């Protein structure tokens, strides 16, 4: 009985940590995409300045 309780506790802990990691990965991807768009925009602006 004690082993079953420990097993359920470990499974619950793993699921909670996995959920937090997946949310963190989602936010990191969103932040990365924003940074990519910003760097492309800055490159275009600097490229236009160089052409002038």
C-alpha positions as CSV (number, residue, x, y, z in Angstrom):
1,X,0.0,0.0,0.0
2,X,2.8,2.4,0.9
3,X,4.5,1.7,-2.5
4,X,1.3,2.5,-4.3
5,X,1.1,5.9,-2.5
6,X,4.8,6.6,-3.3
7,X,4.3,5.7,-7.0
8,X,1.2,7.9,-7.3
9,X,3.0,10.8,-5.6
10,X,6.0,10.4,-8.0
11,X,3.7,10.2,-11.1
12,X,1.8,13.3,-9.9
13,X,5.1,15.2,-9.3
14,X,6.4,14.3,-12.8
15,X,3.2,15.4,-14.4
16,X,3.3,18.8,-12.6
17,X,6.9,19.4,-13.5
18,X,6.3,18.3,-17.1
19,X,3.4,20.8,-17.3
20,X,5.5,23.6,-16.0
21,X,8.4,22.8,-18.4
22,X,6.0,22.7,-21.4
23,X,4.5,26.1,-20.4
24,X,8.1,27.5,-20.1
25,X,9.0,26.1,-23.5
26,X,6.0,27.7,-25.0
27,X,6.8,31.1,-23.6
28,X,10.5,30.7,-24.6
29,X,9.4,30.0,-28.2
30,X,7.1,33.0,-28.2
31,X,9.9,35.3,-26.9
32,X,12.3,33.8,-29.4
33,X,9.9,34.5,-32.3
34,X,9.5,38.1,-31.1
35,X,13.3,38.5,-30.9
36,X,13.6,37.1,-34.4
37,X,11.0,39.5,-35.9
38,X,12.7,42.4,-34.1
39,X,16.2,41.5,-35.4
40,X,14.8,41.1,-39.0
41,X,13.1,44.5,-38.7
42,X,16.3,46.1,-37.4
43,X,18.3,44.5,-40.3
44,X,15.9,45.9,-42.8
45,X,16.1,49.4,-41.3
46,X,19.9,49.3,-41.2
47,X,20.0,48.0,-44.8
48,X,17.8,50.9,-46.0
49,X,20.0,53.4,-44.2
50,X,23.1,51.9,-45.8
51,X,21.5,52.3,-49.3
52,X,20.9,56.0,-48.8
